[in-house]
């Protein structure tokens, strides 16, 4: 038996109010592989260069917080050692497939949970290697916050941050997808003798870039860590941490995670669930989907429309953080077991919505974009890929309408011939297949887009007006 919508809204608000400081946050981890944490409803992204030690940091963090028991840790240590990759022992539990372990990189998205004193954290581990940027975009689009993991060893930070490096692209992508809070974990300082000057040097380079990328200084935190030894993740006691304690007395990484601000969740808006995965459900012929609730509430027994397409499905059960629940609200990362539909009619990037509040399908639309640091200008007729949550589709820049002053929004030039790096502009975009999009003014998460060309992210922007 389902709640009446009004009663359900009251229940959701009551529970959210009762949670007080334990409301959820999602975190995307920027490192070579990209990861996402969901902390009491707040998603956090992990970002960084390919060898920054992101998976090692996550594996060690799981161990420190009691989510990786000693038996499994020893098995991972033996497995990585026998494969000749003993330095990957902490990442072994995260990079689960044979190919991932052989290559030492994350290729697909995995979900795990952590608990801190004040937060329930879901870790969405997604790849950040340049070959898997579309997967990374899918992960980052589900995040509220970012954890950037950088390698402090000589030359490695520079390799990840210099022009064309992964760190720059990850940060720009993440901010463009709406992530506003970032924690910078400066890793492997033990390999430079816990040099305070090296730590400050990296901070001095990143601070202005983060500010220019749109991260407010008050929402940007820096923390020195040694992930392999677990130093300054949860604590910094013992002889191994003595060199760090000589000059650093600030919060640990877990302290910063505990302090993240959860964003407001719009539970009263129409339900929107972009599908990030489709797989076999429970029971014969059953199908399940997973994704983050962008807005609204879903409950068991509800019939939902799948767009694009003409199909609908009934929600048989809902799982959040490995528990069956009667409903899930905006901000949750949920798995829905569906009936009345075949898997062939469900695609990654499709959107679930109520029968009475369908999301529009766009073919030709106007968008306001910011052009990244590109070498080849954008012209009318440029063939690109448009990324929206977990979907990427072929697209064309049909018309360059105007260049815009980023501060005032005033038109600088109408009908420009080209768009060069750093330009803000209004453009008309055409898509090959129709996809579900909503104006940024209506739903920010459903209105953000990324534009890529030849394996490079060239612009990010907001869906503005649909052309019929």
C-alpha positions, 0 to 999 in steps of 0.5 A: 500500500502506497502513501498518498503523496501529501502524507509521503512528503510529510514523512520525508520532511519529518525524517530529514529534519530528524536526521539533523547533522547526519544528512547525506552528501555525495563525494566524487574522488578526482584521481586517475580513477574518479570516485564518488562518495555519498555521505548521508545524501551528499555525493562527493567526487574523487579526482586526480592524475592517473598515478595519484593514489586515489584507489589506494587512498579509498582502500586504506580509508575503508580499512581505517573506518572498519569497512575492510576487515583484516581477512580481506585485507590480507587476501588482497595483499597476497593477491596483489603480491602474487601478481607482482603489484604489491604496491596496489594492495590497498586498491586491490579491493576497489579495482575488482576485475581482472583487467582493472587489476592487471592495468592498475586502473579503474575502468567501471563504476562500483558502489561501496559504503563507509561510516564516519562519526556523523556521516553515512558515506556511499563511495561511487568509484568511477574511472578518471583515466583519459580512456574512460572520461565518459564513465567519469562524467557519469560518476561526477554528475552524481556528486555534490562534492569533490575530493581531489587526490594529487601526487606530491612526488617530484614531477608527478603533480606537474605532469597531472596539472600541466596543460593537457593533464588529467587533473585540470580536465577533471576539475573543470568537468566536475565544477561544470557538473555543479560540484561546488565543494572540494577537498584537496588531498595532497598524497605521497608526501612521505616520498618527499620526506613530508616536505612542508614547502612541497605541500605549500608549493602545490597549494599555491598552484591549485588555489588560483586555478580552483578559484578560476574554475569556479570553486569558492575559496571558502568551499576549498580545503587542503589536507596532507596525507600518506595514503599507503601508511594511512597517515592523516586519513583518520589520525596521525599518531605514531612514529610514521607521522612525526615528521608531518606533526612538526608542521601540520596540526589541522583536520584529518581527511575524515574530519573534512569529510564530516564537515561537508555541507549537504545541499538542499534537496528538492523533494517537492519537484517532479521525480527525475531519475537518470539511469546510470546502470541496467542489470538483471533484477530479482526474480524471473525476467525481472530487471533493475536500474540504478541512478541518483534521484535528481528531484522528487520522491519515488515509492514502491508500487508507483508506475513510471514513464521511461524517456525517451520511448513509450514504455512505462514500468512499475516499481516493485522494490527500492534499495538504498545503501543495500537496504530495502525501503518503501520510498527514496527521495531526491539525493538518494542513489537508489536501485529500483527493481521494475516489472512490466518492462523488458531490459531492451527498453531501458537504456543508460541515460534514459530518465524515469519520471511520473506519468503526469510530469514528463520531462521534455525531449529535445532535438534542437535547443539553445544553450549558454556555454563556456569554452575551455582551453582549446586549440581548435576554435568552435565553428558553426557545423562543428560535430561534437559529442554532447554528454548529459548524465550517463548519456552521450550522443552525437550533436552539431553546433548548428549556429553561433548566436552570440558571445556573452559577457560572463559577468553581466550576461550582455551580448558582446557580439552577434553571429560570431564566426568562431568561438575561442578558448575562454569565450562565453557564448550562446549557441544552437545545438542539434542532436541526432536522437532526442534526449530528455532535457530540462531548462537550467532555470527549471532543474539545474541538474537536468539542464547541465551539459558537457560538449566533447570533440575528438576525446577532449572536453571543449565546453560546458553549459546550460540548456536554455530554450528548446526549439520545436 
